[in-house]
Amino acid sequence: MFRKSILWRLLGGLLLIFAVGSLFLYWMVQRQEQESRLDQIADDLTTLKANSQVYIRQLLVLDGQNNDERSYRLVAREMVQELYQINGCYPAAYTSEGELLYAVRSDLFESAPEEDFARAMAGTDAFTVFYLNEEQMTVTFSMPVEVVDETVGILRFWVDYSALYQQGRDTADMVLKSCMLVFALIFAVALILISQMLRPIRRLSRISRQVTEGLTREEIDPAVFESLERDQGPDEVGRLAQDMGTMLLLLDEQFDRMKEDKERILELMKSRQEFYNNVTHELKTPLTVIQGYAGLLETAGDDEELKSKAVTHIQNESGRLYRMVLQLLDLSRRRMAGKKEPVELRPLIASVAESMEVRASRYGIGFVRNLEEGLWVLAEEERVHQVIVNLFDNAIKYGREGCPVTVDGRRQDSQIVIEISNQGFLPPEDREKVFEPFYRISKEASREKGSAGLGLPLCRQLMEEQGGSIEADCRDGRVIFILTFTAAVSQQEQTGRRRKP
């Protein structure tokens, strides 16, 4: 781009100047040569006229003729032949009325212009230049013949000036070729000089593009400084390269400081955000379960089985809540991934579904599980439990009332895929945004208050910690959350392998 914008413009300008200059010089040479040729022709014809007049007078005297038109007619043949021998051109004799008396070659005058002849009949000498082809130039010269101040006839000459014309053309061509050769040498020298002058500027332009690309990444390539050091000469470009290098060093130092500050700020924000997310969401769900079963105990009456079930769930959730509080307090500054072990998903999902059946039944929502046998994943059981709880909680809040939540699980190659779906609709443009913190499609869509839009982002974070993934989709009127885990060897398979010799 730089080459096109400067070098080619300079070369184009030089070419244009050289072309215009060559054409102008060629035109000037041709014009000067033409004027010189016409001056020479005029001089030649003046001499021809004077010699012819003298010869005619002498011829009339030697033949004893009178100085009148009748005598001119009598000597016309002899006169034309003698003038042809003397001058080497083709003469023709005419009467003063324009009647042809004699011509060496009358055919030459048949195709010649008549302007000069008409002017001669009017009493004025004249000549006409015309071209038979690109290489042959001829002149017709007409002059009234005057003897003792009386016009007795007209002489007309046909003169071939092709040699003079060709000489002028050769001169003009030689001048044009010489100019082209000189201009070509000048152009070549200018090209070399301009290219040498622009080479460091092109290098600086390339470096500036690299710096611009580096600025978008907030870094400067060290190779840029090495390139600038090569360009630091004693001239203006060298000083420019030196100043640019100093500026880039300062920018590089500022970038390093900004990166350090940015990393510290992001680390601090991430730590605070994670702590807040865990406190506001992970503590809410078990508390909700405990509150639900506590309320159930108030209305259980004499149903001992229901009381026992409620107490069991309350104990389990409170214990998990206690462990979670301890973990959040220990990891409030920074969450570290724990040890991953084989976890079977069927009983884990069944436990979560059973613990949330009471709250789901308020809206006529149940859980339908279609899980294959042997769905073992390599993960932290507590983290997987949190993901399932959050997704079930999300399905209860946003699912259509009276429609069940379906859980499908299958092994797919070396992965375990779990799909949790409920009746609803999720626009395509929102299927990725729902995993952004605090993003909610509609506040009114939730049946329960208190949702801040952090459940799904937390699920994605937890899945990524486990080496898995979570995606959202919508098919056949159902919103589907797809969990992908790394498959693990079950404890039974591990035991079997250890027993083999």
C-alpha positions in Angstrom: 0.0 0.0 0.0 2.8 2.4 0.8 4.6 1.6 -2.4 1.5 2.4 -4.4 0.7 5.5 -2.5 4.2 7.2 -2.8 6.7 5.4 -5.0 4.3 4.6 -7.9 2.9 8.1 -7.7 6.4 9.6 -8.0 7.3 7.3 -10.9 4.0 8.0 -12.6 4.6 11.7 -12.3 8.1 11.3 -13.7 6.7 9.3 -16.6 4.1 11.8 -17.3 6.6 14.7 -17.2 9.0 12.8 -19.5 6.2 11.9 -21.9 4.8 15.4 -22.1 8.3 16.8 -22.4 9.2 14.4 -25.2 6.1 15.1 -27.1 6.6 18.9 -26.7 10.2 18.7 -27.7 9.3 16.6 -30.7 6.6 19.0 -31.7 9.0 22.0 -31.3 11.7 20.2 -33.4 9.2 19.4 -36.1 7.9 22.9 -36.2 11.3 24.4 -36.3 12.4 22.0 -39.0 9.2 22.8 -41.0 9.8 26.5 -40.8 13.4 26.0 -41.8 12.4 23.8 -44.7 9.8 26.4 -45.9 12.4 29.1 -45.7 14.8 27.1 -47.7 12.2 26.3 -50.3 11.3 30.0 -50.5 15.0 30.9 -51.0 15.4 28.2 -53.7 12.3 29.3 -55.6 13.3 33.0 -55.4 16.6 32.0 -57.0 14.8 29.9 -59.5 12.5 32.7 -60.5 15.4 35.2 -60.9 17.4 32.7 -63.0 14.4 31.9 -65.2 13.6 35.6 -65.8 17.2 36.2 -66.9 17.2 33.2 -69.1 14.0 34.1 -70.8 15.2 37.6 -71.7 18.4 36.3 -73.0 16.6 33.6 -75.1 14.3 36.2 -76.6 17.3 38.4 -77.5 19.4 35.6 -79.0 16.5 34.4 -81.1 15.8 37.9 -82.4 12.3 37.9 -81.0 10.3 40.8 -79.7 9.5 41.2 -76.0 5.9 40.2 -76.4 3.5 37.3 -75.8 3.8 36.1 -79.4 7.5 35.8 -79.2 7.1 34.0 -75.8 4.8 31.5 -77.5 7.4 30.8 -80.2 10.2 30.0 -77.8 8.1 28.2 -75.1 9.2 24.7 -76.1 12.8 25.5 -76.3 12.6 27.5 -73.1 10.9 24.6 -71.1 13.5 22.1 -72.3 16.4 24.3 -71.4 15.0 25.2 -68.0 14.5 21.5 -67.3 18.2 20.8 -68.2 19.5 23.8 -66.2 17.4 23.5 -62.9 16.6 19.7 -62.8 13.0 20.3 -62.1 9.9 19.9 -64.3 8.7 23.2 -65.9 5.6 24.0 -67.9 4.9 27.1 -69.9 1.4 28.7 -70.0 -0.1 31.7 -71.6 -1.2 34.6 -69.5 -4.8 33.2 -69.8 -3.7 29.8 -68.4 -3.4 27.8 -71.7 -0.7 25.2 -71.6 1.9 25.7 -74.3 4.4 23.0 -73.4 5.4 20.8 -70.4 8.2 18.2 -69.9 5.7 16.1 -67.9 2.2 17.5 -68.0 0.9 14.5 -65.9 2.7 15.8 -62.9 0.5 18.9 -62.8 -2.8 17.1 -63.3 -3.0 16.0 -59.6 -1.2 19.1 -58.2 -3.2 21.8 -56.3 -4.2 24.8 -58.3 -3.8 27.5 -55.6 -0.4 28.7 -56.7 -1.4 28.8 -60.4 -4.5 30.8 -59.7 -2.4 33.4 -57.7 0.2 33.5 -60.6 -2.6 34.4 -63.1 -3.5 37.2 -60.7 0.0 38.5 -61.0 1.6 37.1 -57.8 4.3 34.5 -57.3 3.2 31.5 -55.2 4.1 27.9 -54.3 2.1 25.0 -52.9 3.5 22.2 -50.8 1.8 18.8 -51.0 2.6 15.3 -50.1 2.2 12.4 -52.5 2.7 9.9 -49.6 4.4 9.7 -46.1 7.9 9.9 -47.6 7.5 12.1 -50.7 7.0 15.9 -50.6 6.7 18.1 -53.7 6.3 21.7 -54.5 4.5 23.5 -57.4 5.8 27.0 -58.0 3.9 29.4 -60.4 5.3 32.7 -61.5 4.2 35.3 -64.1 6.8 35.9 -66.8 7.4 39.7 -67.2 9.3 41.2 -70.0 9.8 45.0 -70.1 7.1 45.3 -67.3 4.6 43.3 -69.4 3.3 39.8 -68.5 3.7 37.6 -71.5 2.9 34.2 -69.8 3.2 32.0 -66.8 5.9 29.5 -65.9 5.1 26.6 -63.5 7.6 24.3 -61.9 7.1 20.9 -60.3 10.0 20.4 -57.7 10.7 17.2 -55.7 11.8 18.1 -52.1 11.5 14.5 -50.8 15.1 14.4 -49.8 14.8 17.6 -47.8 11.6 16.4 -46.2 13.1 13.0 -45.3 16.2 14.7 -43.9 13.9 16.8 -41.6 12.0 13.8 -40.5 15.2 11.9 -39.7 16.4 14.8 -37.7 13.2 15.0 -35.7 13.2 11.2 -35.1 16.8 11.4 -34.0 16.0 14.1 -31.5 13.0 12.1 -30.2 15.1 9.0 -29.8 17.8 10.9 -28.1 15.3 12.5 -25.7 13.8 9.1 -25.0 17.2 7.7 -24.3 18.1 10.6 -22.0 14.8 10.4 -20.3 15.1 6.7 -19.8 18.5 7.1 -18.2 17.1 9.9 -16.0 14.1 7.8 -15.1 16.3 4.8 -14.2 18.6 7.0 -12.0 15.5 8.6 -10.4 14.0 5.2 -9.8 17.1 4.0 -8.0 17.5 7.2 -5.9 13.8 7.3 -5.0 13.8 3.6 -4.1 16.8 4.1 -1.8 15.2 7.1 -0.2 11.9 5.4 0.4 13.3 2.1 1.6 13.7 3.2 5.2 10.4 5.0 5.1 8.7 1.8 3.8 10.4 -0.1 6.7 9.1 2.5 9.1 5.6 2.1 7.6 5.8 -1.7 8.0 7.0 -1.2 11.6 4.1 1.2 12.3 1.6 -1.4 11.1 3.2 -4.0 13.4 3.0 -1.6 16.3 -0.7 -0.9 15.5 -1.4 -4.7 15.5 0.5 -5.0 18.7 -1.5 -2.2 20.3 -4.7 -4.2 19.8 -3.0 -7.0 21.8 -1.5 -4.5 24.3 2.0 -5.7 23.5 4.9 -4.7 21.3 7.0 -7.2 19.4 10.7 -7.0 20.5 11.7 -7.5 16.8 10.3 -4.0 16.2 13.1 -2.5 18.3 15.8 -4.4 16.3 14.4 -3.1 13.0 14.4 0.5 14.3 18.0 0.2 15.4 19.0 -0.6 11.8 17.2 2.5 10.6 18.9 4.9 13.0 21.1 6.8 10.6 22.4 10.4 10.6 19.6 11.8 8.4 16.0 12.9 9.1 14.7 9.3 8.6 17.3 8.1 11.1 16.2 10.7 13.7 12.6 9.8 13.1 13.4 6.1 13.7 15.3 7.0 16.9 12.4 9.1 18.2 9.9 6.3 17.3 12.0 3.7 19.1 12.1 5.9 22.2 8.3 6.3 22.1 7.8 2.6 21.7 10.0 1.8 24.6 7.9 4.1 26.8 4.7 2.5 25.5 6.1 -0.9 26.2 6.9 0.0 29.7 3.4 1.5 30.2 1.8 -1.7 28.7 3.7 -3.8 31.2 2.5 -1.7 34.1 -1.1 -1.7 32.7 -1.0 -5.5 32.3 0.1 -6.0 35.9 -2.5 -3.6 37.2 -5.2 -5.3 35.0 -4.3 -8.7 36.2 -4.4 -7.6 39.8 -7.8 -5.9 39.3 -9.3 -8.9 37.4 -8.0 -11.3 40.0 -9.5 -9.2 42.8 -12.8 -8.8 40.9 -13.0 -12.5 40.1 -12.4 -13.5 43.7 -15.1 -11.2 45.0 -17.5 -12.1 42.2 -17.1 -15.9 42.8 -17.5 -15.4 46.5 -20.7 -13.4 46.0 -22.1 -15.9 43.5 -21.5 -18.8 45.8 -23.0 -17.1 48.8 -26.2 -15.8 47.0 -27.0 -18.9 45.0 -25.4 -22.0 46.4 -26.6 -21.3 49.9 -30.1 -20.3 48.8 -31.1 -23.7 47.3 -30.4 -25.9 50.3 -32.0 -23.3 52.6 -35.1 -23.4 50.4 -35.2 -27.2 50.6 -34.8 -27.1 54.4 -37.5 -24.4 54.6 -39.8 -26.5 52.5 -39.5 -29.7 54.6 -39.7 -27.7 57.8 -43.0 -26.3 56.6 -44.1 -29.8 55.7 -43.4 -31.0 59.2 -45.9 -28.5 60.5 -48.6 -30.0 58.4 -47.5 -33.7 58.6 -49.7 -34.6 61.6 -49.3 -38.3 62.5 -47.6 -39.3 59.3 -44.4 -40.7 60.7 -43.0 -41.8 57.4 -43.4 -38.3 55.9 -41.8 -36.8 59.1 -38.9 -39.2 58.9 -38.4 -38.4 55.2 -38.5 -34.7 55.8 -36.1 -34.9 58.8 -33.7 -37.0 56.6 -33.7 -34.4 53.9 -33.3 -31.5 56.3 -30.3 -33.2 57.9 -28.7 -34.0 54.5 -29.2 -30.4 53.2 -28.1 -28.8 56.4 -25.0 -30.9 56.5 -24.2 -30.1 52.9 -25.0 -26.4 53.7 -22.6 -26.5 56.6 -19.8 -28.0 54.4 -20.5 -25.5 51.7 -20.2 -22.6 54.1 -16.9 -23.9 55.4 -15.6 -24.3 51.8 -16.7 -20.8 50.7 -15.1 -19.3 53.8 -11.8 -21.1 53.1 -11.9 -20.4 49.3 -13.3 -16.9 49.4 -10.1 -15.4 48.0 -9.6 -18.0 45.2 -11.4 -21.2 44.3 -9.1 -24.1 43.7 -10.1 -27.3 41.8 -10.3 -30.4 44.1 -9.5 -33.9 43.4 -11.6 -35.6 40.7 -12.9 -39.1 41.4 -15.3 -41.5 39.6 -18.9 -40.3 40.3 -22.0 -42.3 39.4 -24.7 -39.9 38.0 -27.8 -42.1 38.4 -28.1 -42.0 42.2 -26.8 -38.4 42.4 -29.5 -37.2 40.0 -32.1 -39.3 41.8 -31.2 -37.8 45.1 -31.4 -34.3 43.8 -34.7 -34.9 42.1 -36.2 -36.5 45.3 -35.0 -33.6 47.4 -36.7 -31.0 45.1 -39.9 -32.9 44.5 -41.8 -31.1 47.2 -41.0 -27.6 45.8 -41.6 -28.8 42.3 -45.0 -30.4 43.2 -46.3 -26.9 44.1 -46.4 -26.1 40.4 -47.5 -29.6 39.2 -44.0 -30.4 38.0 -42.4 -33.8 38.3 -39.1 -35.4 37.3 -38.8 -38.0 34.5 -35.5 -39.8 34.4 -34.2 -41.8 31.4 -30.7 -42.6 32.4 -28.6 -45.5 31.2 -26.7 -47.8 33.6 -23.1 -47.1 34.4 -23.0 -43.4 33.9 -19.7 -42.8 35.7 -17.9 -39.5 35.2 -14.5 -38.2 36.5 -15.4 -35.1 38.6 -15.9 -33.7 42.0 -19.2 -35.0 43.3 -20.0 -31.8 45.2 -19.5 -29.7 42.1 -21.7 -32.0 40.0 -24.3 -31.9 42.7 -24.3 -28.1 42.6 -24.8 -28.0 38.8 -27.7 -30.5 38.9 -29.4 -28.6 41.7 -29.0 -25.3 39.9 -30.4 -26.7 36.7 -33.4 -28.4 38.4 -34.0 -25.2 40.3 -33.9 -23.2 37.0 -36.3 -25.7 35.4 -38.8 -25.3 38.3 -38.7 -21.5 38.1 -39.0 -21.1 34.4 -40.6 -24.4 33.2 -44.2 -24.5 32.1 -46.6 -25.4 35.0 -47.9 -28.9 34.9 -45.1 -30.2 32.6 -42.5 -32.5 33.8 -38.7 -32.0 33.8 -37.0 -34.7 31.8 -33.5 -35.9 32.5 -31.8 -38.1 29.8 -28.4 -39.6 30.1 -26.3 -41.7 27.8 -22.7 -42.7 27.0 -21.3 -41.2 23.8 -17.8 -42.5 22.9 -15.5 -41.3 25.8 -18.1 -38.9 27.2 -21.2 -38.9 29.3 -24.0 -36.6 28.0 -26.8 -35.5 30.3 -29.8 -33.5 28.9 -32.1 -31.7 31.3 -35.2 -30.2 29.5 -38.5 -28.6 30.3 -41.4 -27.1 28.3 -40.6 -23.6 27.1 -38.9 -21.5 24.5 -35.4 -20.0 24.3 -34.7 -17.6 21.4 -31.5 -18.4 19.4 -29.9 -15.0 20.3 -30.3 -15.8 24.0 -28.8 -19.3 24.1 -25.3 -18.0 24.8 -26.3 -14.9 26.7 -28.0 -16.9 29.4 -24.6 -18.0 30.6 -23.5 -14.4 31.2 -23.7 -13.1 34.8 -26.9 -11.3 35.8 -28.5 -11.9 32.4 -32.2 -12.9 32.5 -34.5 -13.1 29.5 -37.5 -11.9 31.6 -37.9 -11.2 35.3 -41.6 -12.0 35.0 -40.8 -15.5 33.6 -39.6 -16.7 37.0 -42.2 -18.0 39.4 -40.1 -17.2 42.5 -38.5 -14.1 43.6 -34.8 -13.7 44.4 -33.2 -14.9 41.2 -30.3 -12.6 40.1 -29.3 -14.5 37.0 -26.1 -16.1 38.4 -27.2 -19.8 38.4 -26.3 -20.6 34.9 -23.0 -18.7 34.8 -22.1 -20.6 37.9 -23.0 -23.9 36.3 -20.7 -23.1 33.3 -17.9 -22.2 35.6 -18.3 -25.4 37.6 -18.5 -27.5 34.5 -15.3 -26.0 33.1 -13.6 -26.7 36.4 -14.6 -30.3 35.9 -13.3 -30.4 32.4 -16.8 -30.6 30.9 -19.1 -28.2 29.2 -22.7 -26.9 29.3 -24.7 -25.6 26.3 -28.3 -24.4 25.8 -30.6 -25.5 23.0 -34.3 -25.4 22.1 -36.0 -28.2 20.2 -39.6 -29.2 19.8 -40.9 -26.6 22.2 -38.4 -27.7 25.0 -35.5 -25.8 26.5 -32.6 -28.2 26.8 -29.4 -27.8 28.8 -26.7 -30.3 27.7 -24.0 -31.4 30.1 -20.9 -33.1 28.8 -18.6 -35.0 31.2 -15.5 -37.1 30.7 -16.4 -40.7 31.2 -14.7 -42.6 34.0 -14.2 -46.2 35.0 -16.6 -47.3 37.6 -15.5 -48.5 41.0 -16.7 -52.1 40.1 -14.6 -52.0 36.9 -11.6 -50.7 38.9 -12.0 -53.5 41.4 -12.4 -56.1 38.7 -9.2 -54.9 37.0 -7.2 -55.1 40.2 -8.4 -58.7 40.8 -7.2 -59.8 37.3 -3.7 -61.5 37.5 
